Amino acid sequence: MSSYKAHPNTANNSIIPSNMIAQYESNANDRPPKTPLQQQAIELFHAHQFLSCEKLSLLELSQMKLKLRQPLPKTTPRKNYLGSNTNAIEDTIAMATTYELLGDCANRAERFLCAVEYYRQAVTLVHDYHYTRSPRRTTRSADDGVTSSWEATLRVKECQALSQTGSIIEAASILERCFPRPRLRDGQIATNDFSTLQSLMLHGHLYMLSNRASDAIVQYRFALAKNPYAIEAVEQLAVLGCADTAILELVDEAVTNFAQERIASVKKSKKGNDTMQTGNDDADENHDDAKDNNNELLIPVRDYVLAVTSLHRNQLHASHQHFSKLNNLFPDHPYILIQLAHIQQELGQILGSEQSYKRVRAIDPTWVEGMDKYAHLLFQLRMSRKNAFLLQQGGFLQYQYSCHGGRENSNNSMDKNNMGTCGVELELGQLCADLLDAEDKRPEPWVCLSLYHLAREDHEKSIAFVDKAISLDQQHAFAHYLRGSILLSSHRPDHAVVSFFRANDLQRDIPSYEGLVESYLAANKFKEAICTAKEAISQAPRDARATTLVGLALAQAPPNQQGAGEGKDRAKRALKKAMDIDPGAPRPLFALVDIYASEGNFETCVKLLQDGMDGTGATKESSRTSSTSSHTNTWVKEHGDIIQAKLAEIYTLDEKYDSALECYHTAISMNPHNGLAVQGLERLEKIMRGLDPDDDEMQEEASEEYGGGEEYY
């Protein structure tokens, strides 16, 4: 399992495979004998001396062209290092290897257009050569498919280089033309005879970039049929929405075919030794057959299929169980750990997620993939020090909360107000430096740097660095999500919608839906917000966050856009359903309390908050799983101070000042950094003294001291 994922720092160098010597030696029947100079150039390429290889190949090419232009004496047969063949096409075919070497060198130097031209020169020579040798072909056409394995390899290299220039559609069309898929008698599409795993994966990737999902699925299915351990094909099929049962059937069929092919290969290799090993051949073959039949047990591909498919269906608890099982089987696997950390972060298990990220960093300090989510986690931890802030909406106070647990250093008495926040900020800065040192051509380090400046309240630099990340990889969904979050916090909801929509198009997860709904609500586009929230439910029907979005959209929409005039009641039902699904989710609880508070039903508000504090809000349905109960208890333990602050606010609105005062003091005793409780207590003291609680000067001083008035995502 640990070998199926390429190291993130070498992902951009995957244009030319590392086993280049094997490629030049493969398909010996298709390739002519190499000249001594070509042999030396290949050795230089293998030694990563690309400039020397390129110069040597250019010398070889110049010498070949010169000899081809020289007329042969009438009395003397032509003899040179190209061989004794007098046919012009046989002579020029040796130039194809030189052109291929030049293309590989240009590719390594990231001169992709130059590489494309070299590969096309090689393709032309190889194509003409095999057309002249094939008795079945009478005319040459550029629209015909590939004629040999060598030409297939050259076409794949050409399309890889072409895709690096941004010509995605052109590269996909070349592969379509060169690898036509024949139809069988039953109408099904078969793979091309010259298709390889590399060509199929590339073709599927180009189709995904071109938004041709159905065609991409076909290519990835063929790739998985080539090799059942093509884990990336499994991941892409899950991203494209294929059912886990369909992928599992494909894996089982591929494993069977893979084992049979290996058995046939072993039998064929031993066929010539029957006379020498008559007594042991049958036993050896039976042993090999039994071994090959257990190929499916090499790694738990089926468990991995279930893990990734449930993840992309937003079934986080199920995916967490599958990845945890894989983590037990393959401990210290960085890719499994990073996926586990992402899921824990989505589930609100922040401390567990942080430990998983730290394990990845301990295993491989240069690991880059997915570490921008770790930076986001540190950013959330930094913001949770400041908690949330008060907003004046609809004539009553409403909270925006952090749903993420903090790491308190309660035993340290030195500068408790700032030390925790600064510690997390320093950790975030160190992470930025490490990622930039490891790889500065991937988007993750720049997203991390954007979050660092966002934590320092520098929105201008933050948006600049996230734009840098997007320019490096326009398919990086989290960069688009972060850009939308920054724009939304800058009161630019119309612009934020564009970024959130792009993030959702790349990855249909709940955070991108949350960003879309919040942006639509901020832009007073209530109909779009309700439709988007309903779409989120269709993507994740058992996710409390999706159900909460419907409740929030209905609660804030005007009566004429709520449908049948029952918007508030429908919002209450949606929020209660979300609480049933996940009793530990704070957002539906506080949103429901706000609705009842706006109606003046403070008694129900108090009951809801007390049930949330006691952890008794779980229904029979939601208490079935231990993970949900654990999540509830963890959140209440880490955020009881926020519930106390909200309860104090309700008592204040109900003019029960003694109870409010007690709750505020309880919240501050639980978390002295709770800015909500500190600000609320100051307001309450003003009210009890008969002063105006909305004194701007005092509000600003409290905000500066305790971090009120800052948003985070």
N, C-alpha and C positions, 0 to 999 in steps of 0.2 A: 504493500500500500504506500510505503514511503517513497516509492520511485515513480509514481504516476504523475506527480505534480512537479513541473519545472520550477527551478528557483526563480523568485520574482526578479532578481537583479539581472538575470540572463534572458528575460523574456523578449527584450527588444533585439537580441542578437540571434534569434531563432530563424532568421531568414535563410541562412545557409546551415545545413546540419553539420554537427561536429565531426561525424564520420565521413568526411569528404573523400578520403582515400577509398573507402568501401563503395562510394557512389561511382567513382571513376573505374573501379575494377568490376562493378556489377554489370550485368547484361553484356557479357563478353561477346556473345554472338552478334549483338547489334553494333558494337564498337570496333573500329579498326585497331590494329596494333599501335601502341603509342611510340612516338619517336623518343630518342634519348633526351632531347631537350624538354619534351613534354613531361617525361618522368621526373626530371629535375624540378620543373615548375610545380608539379603536383607535390613533391616533397617540401618545397618552400611554402606552399599554401598550407600544408599540414602543420608546418612549424610556425604558422601565423606570420610569415614574412610576406605579407600581401603585396607590398610595393615591389620587392624583388621578383616575386612571382609575376606581377603584371609586366614589368620591364622585360623579363625573360620571355614571356609569352608574346609580347609585341615583336621582339627580335625573331622569334620563331615564325610568327605570322608574316613578317616582312620577307623572310627567306623563302617561305612557301610560295608566296605570290610571285616572287622573282623567278623561281624555278618553273612555275607553271607558265609564265610568259615566255620563257626561253624556248625557241623551236628545237625540235629533236633532229639530230643529223640523220640523213637518209640511210646511211650505212651502219650507224651505230645505234643499238637499242638504248632506250632511255633507262639509266640506272642512277638512282640517288637514294638518299636515306628515307624517302617516302615509301620505297618498295619498288618492286619490279613490275607492277601492274601498269600497263600503258593506257588504260582507260582514264579519261579526264575526270570522270565522276569519282572513280576509285581513288584518284590522287587528291581531289579536293575534299573528300570526306574527312581526311585527317585534320583539315583545318577546323572542323566543327569542334573537336576537343579543345583546340586553342581558343576559339571564340567562347566556349563554355568557361574556360579558366579565366578569361578576361572579364566575362560577366560576373563570375563569382567574386573576383577581386574588386570590381566596381561596386558590387552589392555590399561587400564588407566596408567599403569606404563611404557608404550611403550616397553614392552617385547612381541613384536608381534609374534615371532616364538613360544614362550611358549603359547600365547593365541590361536594360530592356533591349536596346539596339544590338548589343553583342549576342544576347540569347536568340533574338530573331534571325540574326545571321546564321547562327548554328542550326536553328530549326529549319531554315530554308535548305541548307546543305543536307541535313539528315533526311528531310522529307523527300527531296529529289532523289537521293541515293536509294531509298527503299522503294520509291515508285519504279525506278528503273529495274530493280531486282524482282519486283512482284509480277508474276504472270497474269494476275487477275485484274490489274489496273492498266488501262490503255491511255488515259489522259490524266494530267495533273490538274487538280483544282485546289485553290486555297481554302475552300470550304469543307474539304474532306477532313475526317478525323485523323488522329495520330496513327502512325504506321508502325511504331516500334516502342519498346519500353524506354529507349534513350530519348526519343522525341517527346514522350510523355513527361519524362523528368525535366526536359528543357522547358516545356510549356508551363509546368508548375512553377519553375523558377521565374519564368517571365511574368507570370500573373502575380506572384508574390512581390516582385519588384514593382510591377505596375500598380498594385494596390497601395504600396508605400507612397506613391506620388499622388494618391487621391483619386485615381481613375478606377473606382470600384466597379462601376457598371461595365466598363470596357473589359476589365479583367474577368468578370463573371461571364460575359458573352464569349470571350475566347475559350474559356473552359467548356461552356455549353457546346460550342462548335467542334472543339477538339476531342471531347469525350461524350459523343452522342450515346444516349441510353436506348438500347433496342427493346422492343416490346415482345413479350413471349406470346405463345399461342392463347393462353388464358387471359390476355390483356394486361397482365402485370408488367411493370417496368423492371428491367434487369440492369445491372451495373455494366459499364464498359469493360471490355477485356483488359485494357491497359490502365484502368483506374487503380490507384493505390490508396492506402489509408491517408497519406499526405494530401493527395489531390482531392479526395472526398472531404476531408476536414477543411481544406482551404475553400473549396466550393461552397460548403455550408456556411462558412464564416462570411464569405462575400455576399451570399444571399441574405444573411441576417443584416448586414450593413445596408443592403438595398431594400430592407423591409419586405422581403419575399419569404414569409415564414413557412408557408407550405412547401416550397421548394427546398428550403433549408432543412426541414424535417426529413425529406426524402434522402438528402445527402448524408445527414447524420445517422440515419437508419442503416444506410449502406456501409458507413464507416464502422458502426458497431457490429455489423455482420462480418466485417473483415477481421475484427479483433475484439473479443468480448471485454478486454481490459482497457478499451479506449474510454477512460473515465471522463475525459472532456466531452466526448459525444453524449454520454449520459447526462452530464450537467446541462449541455445546450438543449437537449430534448426536454429536460425538466423546465428550463427557462421558457421554452416555446409552448409549454402547456400540455405536453403529452402525459397521458395517464400512467401511473406507476405500473399498472397491470400490463399495458402494452410494452413498456420498456423491459419489464421482467421477462415477458414472453420472448422478446427479441434477444435478451441476454442468454436465456436458456437455449434457444436455438443456435445462437452464435457459439456458445460453449461446446455444444454437441458437435457442430461442424468443425470447430477448431480442433477438438480432440480427434475426430476422425481423420482430419488432414494430417495430423502429426503421426497417427498410427500408420496411415498409408505411406508416409514418408519413411518411417522406420522400417516397415516391411520392404519397401523398395530398395533401401540401402543395404539390407541384409540378403536380398534375393540372390546376389552373386556368390554368397559364401555358403550355400547349402552343402556342397560337397565336403567342405573343410570342417563344418560345425554341425554335422547331422544330428548329434546327440543333444545339443544344447540350444539349438535355434528356437524350437517350440517353447521351451521354458523361458528363454530370454524375451521372446515376443509376447508371451502371456504376461510377463512381468511389466514390460513396457506398456502394453495395452492397459493393464490395470492402473499403472501410474498416470497415463494420459487421461484415463476416464475420470480421474480426480482433479483435473485442471480447474474445475469450478471451485474447488476448495482452497486455491492458492490465496485468494483474498475474498472477503465477503462482499462481492459486488452487489448482491441483492440488498443487503443492509444499506449499502451506500445509495442505491437507487431509491429506497424508501426514505432515506434521510434527505436527499436533495429535492425529491418531488414534494414531500410534505413541507419543506422549507419554502419552495416557490409557490405553494398553494396557501402560504401564510398560516400553516398549521404548526405554530412554533413549539408547542408542548410536545407534539409527536416527533418533530424534527430533533428537538433537544434530547429526547430519549434515544433516538437512533444514533446521533452523533456521540452521545455519552457511551453507548455500547461500543462504537468504533474506537473511541478514545481509550476504553479499557483494554481492547484488543491490541491497539497500536499506540501505546503511550508515547508522549513526546513527539508526536507527529505534528509539525507546525500548521499544516493546512487544516487538519481536523480541529486543532485547538483554536485556530482563528475563526473558523465557522462556529464553533461552540461559544466563543466569546461574543460574536455578533448576536447569536440567538439569546444568550443571557442578557445582553444589553437591551435587546428589544423587549424581553420579558420583565425588565426592571430589576433583574438580579445584578445590581451594579457591582457589589463587592466581589461576587463570584466571577463576573465578567472581567473585572480588573485583574484578578489573580490569573485568569486564563491568558490575558494579554501579556502579563509579566512572564509567564512560563514560555510563551513564544519568544519574547525578547531574550530570555535566558538561554533558550536552545539555540537561537540564531540571532545575534545582535544586529545583523544586516538585513533581516527580513523586512520587506517593505509592503507587500500586498496586504491590503485591509487594515494597515496601521493608522490610516486616517480616521477610522472609526474609534480607535483607541484615543486619538487626539480629541475627538468629539466627547468621549467619555470623560477625559480629564477636564475638558471645558465645562461639561455639565457638573462635575464635582466642584469646580471652582465657583460656578454660579450658585450651586446649592449652599455654599457658605453664606451667600448673601440672601438666599431664599428668594421670595417673590416680591411683588410690589402691589400697591393698592391702585385700583382704577375706580373712577367715578363713572358708573354707567347706569342709566335708567333710574336715577334717584336713589340708588343704594350701592353699597360697596361690594365689589366683586374682586376675587383673588385670581391671580395667575400663579400656579404652583410649580415647583420642581417635583417631578415624580421620581427623582433619583436620590439615592442615599449618599450621605456625605461620610467623610472619615474624620472623626473628631479626635482631637488630642486633649482630652479633658484633664489629663494628669499634668499637663505642662501649663504653668501659670504665667509664662512670658508672652505678653502681647497677644492675647487670645483672639482679639478682634481681627487681626491681620495676618497672623503667622500661618494659619491653615491655608488661607487663600493664596498667599505668596508662595507657599510650598508647592501647591498644585500648579501654580503658574510657572514656577521654575522647572518643574517636572515636564510641563508641556513644552517649554523652551528647549530643554535638553533633548526631548524626543524630536523636535524639529531639526536640530543640529545633526542628530544621528541619522535621520532619514535622508537629509540632504547630502551628507557625506557618503551614504551607501548608494544612492541613486537619485540624481537630480533631473532625469529625463522621464520620470514617471509622475503621475498627477498626485499621488499620496503625500509626498513631502510638501508640496505647495498648498494642498488643502490643510495640512497640519499648520503650516505657517500662517495661513489665513485665519484659522481658529485662534492662534496665539495672539495675533493683532486684534482680533475681535474681543478676546478676553481683556485686552488693554484698551478697549473702547475706541480703537482706531478703525472706523468703518471704511475709510478711503483705502488704506493699505489692504484691509481684509478683502474687499471686493477685487482689488487689483491682483492679489495672489490667487484667488479662486478662479479668476479669468485666465491666469497663467496655467492653472491645472487643466482647465477645459481645453485650452489651446493644445496641450500635450496629448490629451485623450478626450475626444468629444463624446465617447461612449461611457465615460465614467459617471454613473448615475449620482453618486453621493456629492460630487462637485456641483452638479446642477441643483441638487437639493439644498446644499449649503448656500449657494448663490441666491436662491429663492428666499431662504430664511433671512439672509442679510437684508435683502430688498424689502421684505415684509416688515422687519424691525425698523427700517428707515422710512416707513410710511409710504411705500411705493407698491401697493398691492397689485396694481395692474401689470407692472413689470415682473413682480414675483410670480404671478400666474404662469408666465411664459417659462420660467426656469423650473417651477414645480411640474408643469405639464411635460417638459422634456425629461425630467427625472422619472416621472411616472411612466412615460413611454418606454424608457429603457429598463425599468424595473418596477413592476406594479406591486409595490409594498405599501403598507399602511402609512408610514411616515410621509411619503409623497402625497397620498390622498389627504392626510391631515393638513399638509401645507396648502394644497389646492383649496380645500374647504375654508380654511382660515383666511386665505387671500380673497376668495370670493365674498366672504362675509365682510371683510374689511373694505371691499370695494362696493358693498351694498348690492351685490349680485346674488340675491338669495335663491333664485330659481336654479342657477348653476350650482350653487353650494349644495342644495338638496339633491340634485341629480348626481353630483359627484359622490356625495355621501352614500347614496343608494348603490352606486357602482362599487364603492368600497365594500359594502356588505356582500354583493355578489361575488367579489373576489375572496373575501374571508368571512363567511357567514357566522363562524364561531369565534370571531375575534371581538373582544369587548371594545377595542378602540374604534373599529368600524361602526359598531352600533352606537357608540357615543357620538360619532360625527353626525349621524342622523338626528339624534336628540338635540345637539347644539345648533344645527342648521334650522330645525323646526322651531326651536325656542327663540331664535333671534329674527326669524323671518316675519315680515308684517302679515297681518291677518289675510289680506287678499292674495298672498302667495303661499299660504300654508295648506290649502286644500281642504274644502268642506268646513272651514272655520274652526277646526279642532287642532290647531297647531300645538298649543300648549299641552293638551292632553296626550297627543301623539308623542310629543317630546318627552313627557314624563314616562310613558310606557317604554320608549326606546332606552331611556337612561336606566330605568329599573331592570330592563332586560340585560343591559350591559353589566350592571352590578351583579345580576344573577350569574352571568358567564364568568366574571372575574371580580369577586368581592374585594380584592385588594387594589383594584384600580381606583385612584383618587379622583380622576377627572370626572367620571359620571356622577360620583357622589357629590362633589362640590357644585357641579352644574345643576343637579337636581335640587340641592339646597338653595341655590340662587333663584331658581324658578319659584320655589315655595316662599322664599323671602320676598320676592317681588310681589307676591300675592298677599303678603302679610301673615302667612301661616307659619309663625315662628315655632309653634309647638311641634309641628312635623319636622321642621329643620333640626330642632334640638334632638328629637328622637333618632333621626337619621345619623347625625354626627355621633351620638352616644353609642349607637349600634356599631358604627364604623370604628370607634375607639375600642369597643369591647371585642371587635372581630366577630360579631354575631349577625352580620348582614348577609352571610352566605346562605343560599337556599339549598334545598336537598340536592338539586341538580348540580350546583357548582361545587358542592362539598364531596363529590364522588372521587375526585382525584387528589392525591396527596400533594401534588405540585402546586395546585391552586391554593390549598390551605396554607402551605408553607409560604407562598408568595404573600398571602394576606397577613400572616403573622409577622413576616419580615418587614413589610411596609409599615404596619402599625407600630412596630418596635422602633423603626428608624425615623418615622415621621409623625409620631404622636403629638409633637409640639405644634405641627401645622393644623391638625384637627382641633387642638385646644384653642389655637388662635382664631380659627373659623368659628368655633363655638362661642368664644368671647365676643366676636363681632355680632353674632345673632342675638346674644343677650343684650348687647348695646343697642341694637335696633329695636329690641323689645322693651328697652328702658329698664332692664334688670341689671343695674349697674354693679351691684355687689357681686352677683354671679359672674359678670363679665370681668370684673377686677380679679377675682379668684382664678379664672381660666387664663387670663393674661399672665399672671404671676406663675402659674403652673407651666405654661408654655415656655416662659423665659428660663425657669429653673431647669427644664428639660434641655433647652438649647439656647444659651445666652446670645447666639448669633442670629436668632430668628428676627429678622427685620420687620416682618409682619406684626409680630407680637409687640415689639418695641414701639413701632409707629402707632399701632392700635391702642396701646396703653397711654401714649401721649395724648391721643385724641380723646380717649375716655376721661383722662384727668382734666382736660380742657372743658369737656361737657359737664363734668361734675362741679367745676368751678364757675360754670355759666359763661365760658368764653367760646369764641368761634373756633370749632375744631379744624376748619380748613384754612388756617393761617399759613400762607404760602412760605413765609420766611422760615417758620419752624419746620414745615414739611421738607423744605430743601435741605436744612441742616441735618435732619434725620436721614434723608436719603444719602447725603454724602458720607455720613458716619457708618451707616449700616447697609449701604448698597442697595437701597430701594430705588425703584425706577429703572432697573436694568432687565432686559429680556434675554432669554437664551432659548435654545431649541433642543 
